[in-house]
């Protein structure tokens, strides 16, 4: 599963896991989940020459994730807040580099309200040897999207707002605003069943090949996790998203 619940995390805080707080350094300083380490979403992004926000390469990933004590013997859990897709982008980046990773299915504010372990103590990670093992099955680029344009089993999903979708989009893309898959009362996601109903209502079947994009790949990362949670097997993130698509002078509709 791409998510873990609060009960699981609370019972595994001192086990062989690495917990990453994707909310930013300042919120982290004012309180965070016990044993968590702060990671900014900008740390897992490399800005391409055309301005696209791409995933960091293997060398950068090995240096960064290794400094957090992450290696293939550990599970990583990333958390954030309900209204911020940053945790999904961090988690997807780890998954792309082959790490066993999940997202906490509630935001930090809910964790706090539940009375679960929160601290201001900042721990120092013990560096480890992280080895990048690229999972290229979960990433897609502009050229592949163009090649698959006539494939009826392939769907491009726009995770932006209806206004953005109307203004300019990848041709033939289907709108699924990422916020439509966010849960209530601090839950990061709708339930699996609710997500499946949401996708079915939009004509998005689980047997389709899915490619998610947005403006810079942030919101699309959350949409990627929604599809995975709903049981879709063949899902990819176009991390370059509309910035990359437009700067390559590809057609927009």
HELIX and SHEET records of a PDB file:
HELIX    1   1 UNK A    6  UNK A   11  1                                   6    
HELIX    2   2 UNK A   25  UNK A   29  1                                   5    
HELIX    3   3 UNK A   41  UNK A   44  5                                   4    
HELIX    4   4 UNK A   58  UNK A   67  1                                  10    
HELIX    5   5 UNK A   86  UNK A   96  1                                  11    
HELIX    6   6 UNK A  108  UNK A  113  1                                   6    
HELIX    7   7 UNK A  136  UNK A  138  5                                   3    
HELIX    8   8 UNK A  142  UNK A  147  1                                   6    
HELIX    9   9 UNK A  162  UNK A  167  1                                   6    
HELIX   10  10 UNK A  178  UNK A  181  5                                   4    
HELIX   11  11 UNK A  192  UNK A  201  1                                  10    
HELIX   12  12 UNK A  218  UNK A  229  1                                  12    
HELIX   13  13 UNK A  241  UNK A  247  1                                   7    
SHEET    1   A 5 UNK A   3  UNK A   4  0                                        
SHEET    2   A 5 UNK A 101  UNK A 104  1                                        
SHEET    3   A 5 UNK A  75  UNK A  79  1                                        
SHEET    4   A 5 UNK A  17  UNK A  21  1                                        
SHEET    5   A 5 UNK A  36  UNK A  38  1                                        
SHEET    1   B 2 UNK A  32  UNK A  33  0                                        
SHEET    2   B 2 UNK A 118  UNK A 119 -1                                        
SHEET    1   C 2 UNK A  45  UNK A  47  0                                        
SHEET    2   C 2 UNK A  53  UNK A  55 -1                                        
SHEET    1   D 4 UNK A 174  UNK A 175  0                                        
SHEET    2   D 4 UNK A 154  UNK A 158  1                                        
SHEET    3   D 4 UNK A 209  UNK A 213  1                                        
SHEET    4   D 4 UNK A 235  UNK A 237  1                                        
END                                                                             
